[in-house]
Amino acid sequence: MIAIAVVALLATSAHADLDIHSFLDNGDHSAVKVDGKDSVRWPWEYKSLDVCIIPIKMKVGMYVQVKDCKKKKVILEQVGCGDIGKGGGDYPCYLGCVTFDVRANFDAKMGKSLEKVGDVIKDWDAYYDGGDVVPGDGDYHEMKVCVKAWNTKIYKAAPGDEVSVGNLHITVKPNA
């Protein structure tokens, strides 16, 4: 029984295979092997270690952008009054739409308001065709807004292809 214990002790103890490097072995007194791999030369270099990580935070406001807004316009063209949900007594009737790309960093509810220029327009309304909410993912999304007008006073304006009769204001608020 004692012989088995001695054999077990001899089997578990072995000399480690260590590489021992001396500063004097190769005649290069300015270098040393570290873990038998890297050569470190004098002057010694200290490596920096992370001892603390501090998060950086930022106050980010709400952001909405309409791409190329200044290049957009609504051109009202005459349509049948039934096309905009009106009757013959509302003649003449007009409709015009514009598409634009918008992006936001919050779920944004798009709105609109109309501003008359001159007295050609008597009654009008604007609406979003296809939805009025922009996801807050920062990507551009296409929106389409239309303006319809009825009971217009076309006799109050000189003829032309792009007679100014008003402005469409695009508004936005959080979709709550």
N, C-alpha and C positions, 0 to 999 in steps of 0.2 A: 504494500500500500504506500509505503514511503517512497519507493522507486517511481511510482506513477506520479506522485506529487513533484518530484525532482524533475522528471521529464516534462511535465506540464509547465513548470517554472522556466526551464530552459527554452521551451518552445515559444513562450510569450515574451521573453527578453531577447532583444536583438539590438545590435548597434545601429544607430541612425546613420544614413549616408549623408553626411554634411559636407558641403563645399566650404573649406576654410580658406580665405584669401588674406594674405598678409600685405601690408603696404610695401613691404620690402621685397617680395618674391619677384616681381617683374621689373624692378628698378624704377617704376613710375610712382613717385611718392605723392603725386597730386591726385590720384584716383583710387577709388575703392569700389568693390562690387557690393551691391545691396541685394540680398536674397539671391545672390548668384546670377542676377540678370542685368540690372542697370548699372551703368558706370556713372558715378557722381564725381564731378571734378571740383577742385577748389577754385574760386571761392564757393562755398556751399550756398545753395539756393533754397530758400524756404518756400514751401507751397502753401497757398492760402486755403483755409477750410471754412465752409459755411458754419457759422455758430448761431445764426439767427436769421430767420426769413420774415421780413415785414411786408405785408400786402400793401399794394398801392391802389388806392380807390380814387374815383373821379366823380364829380357831380356832372351828370349828363342831362341836359334839358330835352324836352320833346322836340322832334325834328320832322318836318314835312317839306318835300320839295316837289314842285311841278316842273317837269323837264320842258325846256323851251317854251315857257309860258308866253313870252313876248312875241313869239312867232304864231301863236294860235289866234283864230278868230271864228266867229259864228256868222255864216252868211244865211240870212233868212230868204227863203224862196217861196213863192206863192204856191199853195196847195189847196185842194178842196177842203172846205171847212169840216166835212165829215171825217177827213183824215186825222184831225186833231181833236175829235170829239165835240165839235160845235155844229150849229145848224146854219141854214141859209141866211138867217138874219144877222149873222156875225161876220158876213163877208166884208172885205177880203181877209183871207187867213194865210198865215205864213208859218214855216217850220224850218229850223236849221239846227244842225248838231255839230259837235266838235269832239274829237278824241284827244286824250293827252295821257302821258305817263306820269304817275305820281308814286313816291316812296315815302315811307315813314318808319320811325323807330318805335311806334306804339300803334295799337289798333285805332285807326282814325276814321271818324264819320265825316264824309265830305258833305258840304252844304253848298248853297248858292243863294245869291240875291241879285236882283236886277235893278239897274239904274237907267232911267230914261235920259236920252239926249235929244232935245227938241220935243215937238209935240206930234210926231207921226204915229207913235204907239199909243193906243188907248188901253187895251187889255192884253196882258201876256202872262206867261208862266214858264218856269224852267223845271226840268226833272232829269234825274240820272237814269239812263237806259242801261240796265244790267246790274244794278246795285250801286250802293254809295259808301261801302266800307272798304278801306284799304288795310290789309294785314300789316302788322308792325314788324315785318321781317327784314326791312331795309332794302328789299328788292323793288324794282319798278313794276307797277301794275297798271294796265290800261284801263282808263275810265272813259265813259262817254256821257256827255251832258247835252241836252237838247233844249231849245227855246221855241215856244210856240206863241204866236200872236194872232189876235182876231180883232175885229172892229178897227182895223188900222186906218189911218187917215193919209193914204198915199198921196193925196192931192196937196198935202202940206210940204212935200219934198220935191226937189228937182230930180229928174230921172238919172239913173246911174247904176252901175253894177255893185258898188260898195258904198252906199250912202250910210253914214253913221247915224244910228237911231238909239243906241244905248250901249251899256257895258254889262257884262256878266262877271260878277264877283264870285270867285271860288273861295269857300270858307271851309274851315276844318275845326273839329273838336274831338276829344277822346270819345270813343264808342263805349259808352257806359250804359 
